[in-house]
């Protein structure tokens, strides 16, 4: 389950260890992906418990990001971080324009067609290159393109709802 709170936003997770000096590979949800390097400290979920960790160093390494966190100085200790979720305080994020949303704000919202049929809840989003896609969990999973004003008619964070112009049979 993704970390969801008004104060924190999940920005990535640890996918593996790198080298012998405590570095870890990070899959970033930020856009661009190396923006995760600008956040410090990180809130890291280790063994079901959230811990605030200082970021000692980060680097771009090919298509991925590697990081070294305080208290993890060798490969063996860093291995405990593999699979850990990474979150940051919401106030660490850049301000966004009216009508823009962080993906984390959309996860958990109810998806309803313009005719009022409930399709389910946004489970997560995926990036396809052409457009982002809402993965909606309901009586079945639906993939709905996040195309504003054409498919996504309205996003109401206060009501916890996304209204879509979408055929419920798709």
Beta strands, then each sheet from edge to edge (+ up, - down):
strand 1: 8-18
strand 2: 23-28
strand 3: 42-46
strand 4: 49-53
strand 5: 55-61
strand 6: 64-69
strand 7: 85-89
strand 8: 110-113
strand 9: 118-127
strand 10: 132-137
strand 11: 141-145
strand 12: 152-156
strand 13: 161-164
sheet 1: 4+ 3- 7+ 1- 2+ 6- 5+
sheet 2: 11+ 10- 9+ 8- 13- 12+
end
